[in-house]
Amino acid sequence: KKTMLIKITNMKTLLLFILTIVPGSAFVIPPKHSVATGRRVLKDNGNNIPCRQTVVVSSAKILPIAYTGASIALLNKAVKAAPQTSKAEMAVLLATSALSLFNLGPSDNENLTGAKRAYKKTAPSVAGKAKQERQAALTWRKVVRIKIVGQIIGLTRMVAAKTTEGVMQGGAILMGSLVLFFLAGAGRSRHDGEGAWIPIPSNVSTMATSIDATLCYAAFVASRSPVDSTKFIVAASIYSVGTAIGALEGIPKFLKVLKGLV
């Protein structure tokens, strides 16, 4: 009976997350008139007809919904699993829930919006500064999508996980996407929300990559360690503290977004 109850609880938590993000199905498959559909066109009796393409992450509008849904689902998971879950795992769930709500949602919404604007503002070029600006815009658009997709996969893994190992695997995927984000060129190609090219200093980018790599490794170690072991407690605590700090760093931007909605 206890096993059946745990399974039902996990299914309810996953369903809650899915129902939250389903209204924004354009997150993966853009609607017919989405600005993110491909530029290719088909010829039909001399008329140009837009060729609809499946483009991951078509609209920044769905991101806050997706990340809020993940945050609620993780919080729900933590509360319902409290009686049989270790304090270290509880901290992981709560810290990641806060990170998703306060940091990932607002920051990725701005990142994706900036990537779209930068792409529109720059034109293909073969030389000079114009070529550099175009390349930076293309790189930023690519790395932002990599980051978002990786984070969504990681959060979904955590929400759907039936074991502590699965939860920590999700955390490792989440942080791994941030490492890949920087390694793929996020630092040198960063754009703000208005589409202006503002690279991150190399030393800052290197430090951020190192921190994210440390948290990714900590989550991985925790996923491979017995829950009642010292190794798990230490590794999970490192992940939780780093994630909580990230959540706190995102609060000012989160409040700014809320203020703009009022």
Disulfide bonds with the S-S distance in Angstrom:
none
